[in-house]
C-alpha cells in the first residue's frame, strides 16, 4: 500500500511538472 502511494505521488508530480512546462511554453508563444 505504501509503495502504491509513492508511485501515485511520483506520477502526480510528473503530471504537475508537465502541465507547468506546457503553461510556460504557451505563455511564451503568446508573448512572442
C-alpha positions in Angstrom: 0.0 0.0 0.0 2.8 2.4 0.9 4.6 1.7 -2.4 1.5 2.3 -4.4 1.0 5.7 -2.8 4.6 6.7 -3.6 4.2 5.7 -7.2 0.9 7.7 -7.4 2.6 10.7 -5.9 5.5 10.4 -8.3 3.3 10.2 -11.3 1.2 13.1 -10.0 4.3 15.2 -9.6 5.4 14.3 -13.1 2.0 15.4 -14.4 2.2 18.7 -12.5 5.7 19.4 -13.9 4.4 18.6 -17.4 1.4 20.9 -17.0 3.6 23.7 -15.7 6.0 23.3 -18.6 3.1 23.4 -21.1 1.7 26.5 -19.4 5.1 28.3 -19.6 5.5 27.3 -23.3 2.0 28.5 -24.0 2.6 31.9 -22.4 5.9 32.2 -24.2 4.3 31.5 -27.5 1.6 34.1 -26.7 4.2 36.8 -25.8 6.3 36.1 -28.9 
